């Protein structure tokens, strides 16, 4: 399993499940910091950076900065396909949850963030649709801490 394989499967699933949406894959070896995907639908565009964490996570400072800037001016999310001691999980995370603004460094919190079990492409498509329609997050994304997680299940996916 590679990051490229996971992203390709996600893009195929997005095209199949959301045919009215425009999905563009932006990966370019010469342009740093641009998120992997932009998705346009329902009059909105969102930016998505997908990463394979097996179990370590490799994020660059320029990526972190760009995702923070895009979130504060529009809508940006990280997708993490985690494969480690906790099993396979899919996370959709706001950049402001992940990145320490003082240092610009990422601080993964695999046990706290909401997730879907496995590599959940279908669930990701539903979350993309929710973001664009302005609906609340799916309860299918769960947290180890359950209901203690507070506002996570109510507003994390709104642009």
C-alpha positions in Angstrom: 0.0 0.0 0.0 1.3 3.4 -0.9 0.0 7.0 -0.5 -0.4 7.2 -4.3 -2.5 4.1 -4.3 -4.8 5.4 -1.6 -5.2 8.8 -3.3 -6.0 7.1 -6.7 -8.7 5.0 -5.0 -10.1 8.0 -3.3 -10.3 10.0 -6.5 -12.0 7.1 -8.3 -14.5 6.9 -5.5 -15.2 10.6 -5.6 -15.8 10.5 -9.3 -18.1 7.6 -9.0 -20.2 8.8 -6.0 -20.2 12.6 -6.7 -20.4 12.9 -10.5 -21.7 16.5 -10.3 -18.6 17.6 -8.4 -15.3 18.6 -10.1 -12.3 16.8 -8.5 -8.8 17.9 -9.5 -5.7 16.2 -8.4 -2.9 18.8 -8.1 0.2 16.8 -7.2 3.2 18.3 -8.8 6.8 17.6 -7.9 7.8 21.2 -8.7 5.1 23.1 -6.7 5.4 22.7 -3.0 2.6 23.3 -0.5 -0.4 22.9 -2.9 -2.9 20.4 -1.5 -3.4 17.2 -3.3 -7.0 17.8 -4.3 -9.5 20.6 -4.9 -13.1 19.6 -5.0 -15.9 21.9 -6.3 -19.5 21.3 -5.8 -22.7 23.0 -4.5 -21.0 26.4 -5.3 -18.1 25.8 -3.0 -14.4 24.7 -3.4 -12.5 22.8 -0.7 -8.9 21.8 -0.5 -7.8 18.3 0.7 -4.3 17.0 1.5 -4.2 13.2 1.8 -1.4 11.4 3.7 -0.6 7.8 4.5 0.5 7.4 8.1 2.1 4.0 8.5 2.3 4.8 11.4 4.5 7.9 11.1 3.3 11.1 9.4 5.4 13.1 7.1 4.2 16.7 6.7 6.3 19.7 5.5 6.3 23.1 7.0 5.1 24.7 3.7 2.2 22.2 3.5 1.2 23.0 7.1 1.3 26.8 6.4 -0.7 26.5 3.2 -3.4 24.3 4.8 -3.7 26.7 7.7 -4.0 29.6 5.3 -6.6 27.8 3.2 -8.7 26.8 6.2 -8.8 30.4 7.6 -9.8 31.8 4.2 -12.1 29.0 3.0 -12.2 25.2 3.5 -9.2 22.8 3.9 -8.9 19.4 5.5 -6.3 16.8 5.9 -7.2 13.2 5.2 -5.0 10.7 7.1 -5.0 7.0 6.1 -3.5 5.6 9.3 -2.1 2.1 9.4 -0.4 1.3 12.7 -0.8 -0.1 16.2 -4.4 1.1 16.3 -5.3 -0.7 13.1 -6.4 0.9 9.8 -8.3 4.2 10.3 -9.4 7.2 8.2 -9.2 10.6 9.8 -10.5 13.9 8.4 -8.8 16.7 10.4 -8.9 20.5 10.3 -5.4 22.0 9.9 -6.0 24.1 13.1 -6.4 20.9 15.1 -3.1 19.4 13.8 -0.7 22.3 13.6 0.8 24.2 16.5 0.6 27.8 15.3 3.6 28.8 17.4 6.0 26.2 15.9 4.3 25.3 12.7 4.8 21.6 13.6 2.2 18.9 13.3 1.1 17.1 16.5 -0.9 13.9 15.6 -3.4 12.8 18.2 -4.5 9.4 16.9 -6.3 8.4 20.1 -8.3 11.7 20.4 -9.4 12.6 16.9 -12.6 11.2 15.4 -12.1 8.5 12.8 -13.7 5.8 10.6 -12.5 2.2 10.8 -10.5 1.0 7.8 -9.7 3.0 4.7 -13.2 4.5 4.4 -13.4 5.9 0.9 -17.2 5.9 0.8 -17.3 7.7 4.2 -14.8 10.3 2.8 -17.1 10.9 -0.1 -20.0 11.5 2.3 -17.9 13.9 4.4 -16.9 15.8 1.2 -20.6 16.2 0.4 -21.4 17.3 3.9 -18.7 20.0 3.7 -20.0 21.4 0.5 -23.7 21.3 1.6 -22.8 22.8 5.0 -24.1 19.9 7.0 -22.7 18.6 10.3 -20.1 15.8 10.5 -21.1 12.2 10.3 -21.4 10.3 13.5 -19.8 7.4 11.6 -16.5 9.1 12.5 -16.0 8.1 16.1 -13.5 9.0 18.9 -11.9 6.8 21.5 -13.3 9.3 24.0 -16.8 9.0 22.6 -19.2 11.8 23.6 -16.5 13.5 25.7 -15.1 14.8 22.5 -17.4 17.9 22.7 -18.1 19.9 19.5 -16.2 17.5 17.2 -19.3 15.8 16.0 -21.1 19.0 15.4 -19.0 21.4 13.4 -15.6 20.1 12.3 -16.5 19.7 8.7 -18.2 23.0 8.1 -16.3 25.3 5.7 
